[in-house]
Amino acid sequence: MPFRLPALARLAAAVLTLLALALPAAAQGAREPARGTPERAALMDAIRPLVEVRVGAPVEFVVVRLRIAGDWAFAILDPQRPGGGQIDPARTIYGEDAEYMDGLRTYALLVQANGRWNIVDYAVGPTDAFWDGNPLYRQIPQGLLP
């Protein structure tokens, strides 16, 4: 049995090394654009009209999650009025349907094309992971979705 322990130890070390190398590589695939950068502002500006037409203008966002990988981006945002004012979902386009929603939390999948960010899918107030099972989301880079 003396051969098994060193072999097992070498195998465990090799597996741990591979895992340690894989984790940073996966984390590098998606990144969050820094606050105040033109890139982040361009993403918010691409999403803002979609939200304002549904809840009324003006809107600013509390960013819950924002990731970019290559030409793809995924955002999870809580819309609010400038200065932090709350938006009443019942007084928006959603009206009575607001009671069936999980607030106004907005999810947006964007792709960069023709020099700008374009929304390719979105959901407002979903009660589950709306992207689960959607073939569109199988083609996006790993690390974008929560």
CORDAWO-V540884 format. One line per field, one symbol per residue. ss: DSSP state (a for helix, b for strand, c for the rest). burial: I if it has 16 or more other C-alpha atoms within 10 Angstrom, else O. A space follows every 50 residues. Layout:
ss = ???
burial = ???
This chain:
ss = caaaaaaaaaaaaaaaaaaaaaaaaaaaacbccccccaaaaaaaaaaaaa aaaaaccccbbbbbbbbbbccbbbbbbbbbbcccbcccaaacccaaaaaa cccccbbbbbbbbccbbbbbbbbbccccccccccaaaacccccccc
burial = OOOOOOOOOOOOOOOOOOOOOOOOOOOOOIOOOOOOOOOIOOIIOIIIOO IOOOIOOOIIIOOOOIIIIOOIIIIIIIIIOOOOOOIOIOOIOIOOOIOO OOIIIIIIIIIOOOOOIIIOOIIIIIOOOOIOOOOOOOOIIOIIIO
